[in-house]
Amino acid sequence: MKSVSGDDAFFTLNREGELLGMTVLHVDDFLVAGNKKIMKIISSTLKKRFTFGKTELDKFKFTGLNIEHTEQGIYVDQIDYIQ
């Protein structure tokens, strides 16, 4: 994992010039993205170093955003914030 220049809370995992996964940190929350193999690698690495309360997949909230991953794509909204 390598931090992104200009953002100390954003990390990417690249191999041979290809982006395989990324992680964003916010206080005590992690947002991890990548294929299933990369998700396992990133998650197991983080779990060795940090204590996790819960892991959420496919539909969850992150920093006030509702995020849902479906076969059609990734959807993000702030409906709760708007209401």
C-alpha atoms as one frame of an Amber mdcrd trajectory, in Angstrom:
protein
   0.000   0.000   0.000   1.228   3.460  -0.855  -0.250   6.771   0.273  -1.588
   9.139  -2.355   0.390  12.353  -2.690  -1.499  15.174  -0.982  -3.844  12.915
   1.039  -2.395  11.088   4.052  -5.630   9.107   4.521  -5.865   7.606   1.009
  -3.814   4.528   0.084  -3.586   2.504  -3.119  -2.276  -0.960  -3.933  -0.621
  -1.151  -7.350   1.211  -4.001  -9.047   2.995  -3.616 -12.370   1.255  -0.284
 -12.988  -2.249  -1.671 -12.384  -4.510  -0.355  -9.599  -5.666  -3.389  -7.601
  -7.269  -1.804  -4.556  -7.555   1.237  -2.350  -8.288   2.229   1.227  -9.589
   5.500   2.645  -9.354   6.266   6.374 -11.603   8.573   8.368 -10.995   8.780
  12.121 -11.614   5.116  13.076 -13.340   3.951   9.872 -11.833   2.253   6.827
 -13.348   2.166   3.342 -11.743  -0.580   1.236 -12.277  -1.214  -2.492 -10.982
  -3.858  -4.877 -11.772  -7.322  -6.178 -12.464 -10.149  -3.687  -8.847 -11.352
  -3.624  -7.493  -7.857  -2.956 -10.217  -7.172  -0.390  -9.047 -10.253   1.538
  -5.407  -9.165   1.408  -6.143  -5.589   2.508  -8.627  -6.648   5.204  -6.350
  -9.305   6.698  -3.443  -6.836   6.758  -5.562  -4.205   8.529  -7.013  -6.756
  10.987  -3.497  -7.750  12.063  -2.851  -4.181  13.146  -6.273  -2.847  14.240
  -9.283  -4.090  16.203 -12.465  -4.193  14.120 -15.952  -3.760  15.554 -17.804
  -4.815  12.409 -17.376  -5.204   8.671 -20.111  -4.163   6.277 -20.380  -5.146
   2.610 -22.565  -4.114  -0.332 -24.808  -1.639   1.573 -23.561   0.621   4.374
 -22.968   4.168   5.615 -19.564   5.856   5.540 -19.068   9.413   6.835 -22.760
  10.211   6.297 -22.927   8.717   2.805 -25.232   5.817   1.980 -23.221   3.487
  -0.267 -24.670   0.506  -2.099 -22.856  -1.896  -4.426 -25.075  -3.819  -6.865
 -24.491  -5.684 -10.118 -25.407  -2.463 -11.954 -22.829  -0.304 -10.177 -22.057
   1.653  -7.031 -24.657   4.133  -5.781 -23.993   6.913  -3.290 -26.543   9.260
  -1.739 -27.080  11.528   1.271 -30.847  11.066   1.668 -30.615  10.893   5.479
 -28.615  14.127   5.562 -31.083  15.888   3.240 -34.088  14.849   5.342
